[in-house]
Amino acid sequence: MRNILLVLAIAVIATPGYAQISPNMAGGGAKLKTDVEVRQEQEREAGYKAGISKIPDAKGKTDPWGGVRNTSTPTPGQNQSRSNAK
């Protein structure tokens, strides 16, 4: 009975560690790409770059509330902090 519990305990402890091993690490060789796959990847990259080139450049930051705010600068004598004294 003790041996069975020991084997089960080891299996429970080892299972999460074994699950983290990816198939490539477990001895699977690197898959080489065929000519068709390489050509498809190049076409995908070319399409991506063409699409990115059509996006216009970002304009400068705009302030949508700029017309609402007071744009004048406060004078040095004004206190900008609020007084909480009652």
C-alpha positions in Angstrom: 0.0 0.0 0.0 2.8 2.3 0.8 4.5 1.7 -2.5 1.3 2.5 -4.4 0.9 5.8 -2.5 4.5 6.7 -3.1 4.2 6.0 -6.9 1.0 8.1 -7.0 2.6 11.0 -5.1 5.6 11.0 -7.5 3.2 10.9 -10.5 1.2 13.8 -9.1 4.3 15.9 -8.5 5.9 15.1 -11.9 2.8 15.8 -14.0 2.9 19.6 -14.0 6.6 19.6 -14.8 6.1 17.2 -17.7 3.2 19.4 -19.1 5.5 22.3 -19.4 7.8 20.6 -21.9 7.0 21.7 -25.5 6.9 19.2 -28.3 10.1 20.7 -29.8 12.0 20.1 -26.5 10.8 16.5 -26.3 12.9 15.4 -29.2 10.9 16.6 -32.2 13.2 17.9 -34.9 12.8 21.3 -36.5 10.4 21.2 -39.3 11.8 22.6 -42.5 9.6 24.8 -44.7 8.7 23.8 -48.2 9.1 26.1 -51.1 5.3 26.7 -51.2 5.4 27.7 -47.5 8.3 30.1 -48.0 6.6 31.7 -51.0 3.3 32.1 -49.0 5.2 33.7 -46.1 6.9 36.1 -48.5 3.6 37.1 -50.1 2.1 37.6 -46.6 5.0 39.8 -45.6 4.8 41.8 -48.9 1.0 42.3 -48.3 1.6 43.4 -44.8 4.2 45.9 -45.8 2.0 47.3 -48.6 -0.9 47.7 -46.2 1.3 49.4 -43.6 2.6 51.9 -46.2 -1.0 53.0 -47.0 -1.6 54.1 -43.4 -1.1 57.9 -43.2 1.4 59.3 -40.8 0.0 60.3 -37.4 -0.6 64.0 -37.0 0.5 65.9 -33.9 -1.4 65.4 -30.7 -4.6 67.4 -30.6 -6.4 68.7 -27.6 -10.1 68.3 -28.0 -10.8 70.4 -25.0 -8.4 73.1 -26.0 -11.1 75.6 -26.8 -12.8 75.2 -23.4 -9.8 75.6 -21.2 -8.4 79.0 -20.2 -5.2 79.3 -22.2 -3.8 82.3 -20.3 -1.1 81.6 -17.9 -1.6 82.5 -14.2 0.3 85.4 -12.7 3.0 84.5 -10.2 1.0 86.1 -7.3 -1.9 83.7 -7.7 -2.1 80.7 -5.6 -3.0 77.6 -7.6 -3.6 75.3 -4.7 -7.0 75.2 -3.1 -7.4 76.2 0.5 -9.1 73.6 2.6 -9.2 75.8 5.7 -12.6 76.3 7.2 
